[in-house]
């Protein structure tokens, strides 16, 4: 049997609406959150952050809302367009250039991946 709840991703606008709605009511915070199906801990955080930073503070910083790696999904797609193939190849080359600047390269793939130092001295 599963325990816990499914994470519900809410937009910053929806979080703001809920915080403002709670402010208008005279309900205790825990009662309001429970009646809306929101855990108490995140709701408290939303209120605190909204009072400090406004709606900008309510934006997700975990990368779940489109702020993550834009090329991650390209690896799993079966058929890529020509533009997507080129973007993925460019991203790979940029990563390789940064590694070379730091003085190492990567040999192998997956579990057999190995980081090989190019120079004996530390280039940092």
C-alpha positions as CSV (number, residue, x, y, z in Angstrom):
1,X,0.0,0.0,0.0
2,X,1.4,3.4,-1.0
3,X,1.7,6.2,1.6
4,X,2.0,9.9,1.1
5,X,0.5,12.1,-1.6
6,X,1.0,12.7,-5.3
7,X,2.9,15.9,-5.9
8,X,0.7,18.5,-7.5
9,X,2.6,21.1,-9.5
10,X,1.0,24.5,-9.1
11,X,1.8,27.6,-11.1
12,X,3.0,30.7,-9.3
13,X,-0.3,32.4,-10.2
14,X,-2.3,29.6,-8.6
15,X,-0.1,29.7,-5.4
16,X,-0.6,33.5,-5.3
17,X,-4.4,33.1,-5.7
18,X,-4.5,30.6,-2.8
19,X,-2.4,32.9,-0.5
20,X,-4.5,35.9,-1.3
21,X,-7.7,33.8,-0.8
22,X,-6.4,32.7,2.6
23,X,-5.7,36.3,3.6
24,X,-9.3,37.3,2.9
25,X,-10.7,34.6,5.1
26,X,-10.5,34.4,8.8
27,X,-9.7,30.7,8.7
28,X,-6.6,29.4,10.5
29,X,-3.8,28.5,8.1
30,X,-4.0,24.8,8.7
31,X,-7.7,24.6,8.3
32,X,-7.6,26.5,5.0
33,X,-4.7,24.4,3.6
34,X,-6.4,21.2,4.6
35,X,-9.7,22.2,3.0
36,X,-7.9,22.9,-0.3
37,X,-5.9,19.6,-0.2
38,X,-2.6,21.3,0.4
39,X,0.0,20.1,2.9
40,X,0.6,22.6,5.7
41,X,4.4,22.9,5.2
42,X,4.4,24.0,1.6
43,X,1.5,26.4,2.2
44,X,3.3,28.1,5.1
45,X,6.3,28.4,2.8
46,X,4.2,30.0,0.1
47,X,2.8,32.6,2.5
48,X,6.2,33.4,3.9
49,X,7.9,33.7,0.5
50,X,5.0,35.6,-1.0
51,X,5.1,38.2,1.8
52,X,8.9,38.6,1.3
53,X,9.3,38.4,-2.5
54,X,5.9,38.5,-4.1
55,X,4.9,36.2,-7.0
56,X,8.6,35.9,-8.1
57,X,9.4,34.0,-4.9
58,X,6.7,31.5,-5.8
59,X,8.4,30.3,-9.0
60,X,9.8,26.8,-8.8
61,X,13.5,26.5,-8.4
62,X,13.7,22.8,-8.9
63,X,13.6,22.7,-12.7
64,X,10.3,20.8,-12.8
65,X,8.6,23.7,-14.6
66,X,10.8,24.1,-17.6
67,X,13.9,25.6,-16.1
68,X,16.0,22.4,-16.3
69,X,18.2,21.0,-19.1
70,X,16.4,21.7,-22.4
71,X,18.4,18.9,-24.1
72,X,17.5,16.1,-21.6
73,X,14.3,15.1,-23.4
74,X,16.1,14.9,-26.8
75,X,18.1,11.8,-25.6
76,X,14.9,9.9,-25.1
77,X,13.0,10.9,-28.2
78,X,12.8,8.3,-30.9
79,X,12.8,10.5,-33.9
80,X,14.5,13.9,-33.9
81,X,14.1,16.6,-36.4
82,X,17.2,17.9,-38.1
83,X,17.2,21.0,-35.9
84,X,16.9,18.9,-32.7
85,X,19.8,16.7,-33.9
86,X,22.0,19.7,-34.5
87,X,21.1,21.3,-31.1
88,X,21.9,18.1,-29.3
89,X,25.2,17.7,-31.2
90,X,26.1,21.4,-30.4
91,X,25.3,20.9,-26.7
92,X,27.6,17.8,-26.6
93,X,30.4,19.7,-28.3
94,X,30.0,22.6,-25.8
95,X,30.2,20.2,-22.8
96,X,33.3,18.5,-24.4
97,X,35.0,21.9,-24.8
98,X,34.4,22.8,-21.2
99,X,35.8,19.5,-20.0
100,X,38.9,20.0,-22.2
101,X,39.3,23.5,-20.7
102,X,39.3,21.9,-17.2
103,X,41.9,19.4,-18.3
104,X,40.0,16.1,-18.6
105,X,38.1,14.0,-21.0
106,X,35.6,11.2,-20.8
107,X,36.2,7.7,-22.1
108,X,33.4,5.1,-22.4
109,X,29.7,5.3,-21.9
110,X,27.2,4.6,-19.1
111,X,28.6,2.5,-16.2
112,X,31.9,2.2,-18.0
113,X,32.3,6.0,-18.2
114,X,35.8,7.1,-17.1
115,X,37.2,10.5,-16.5
116,X,40.7,10.8,-17.8
117,X,43.1,13.6,-16.8
118,X,44.8,15.1,-19.8
119,X,47.4,17.2,-18.0
120,X,49.3,16.1,-14.9
121,X,49.0,19.6,-13.4
122,X,45.7,21.0,-12.0
123,X,44.3,23.5,-14.5
124,X,41.8,25.1,-12.1
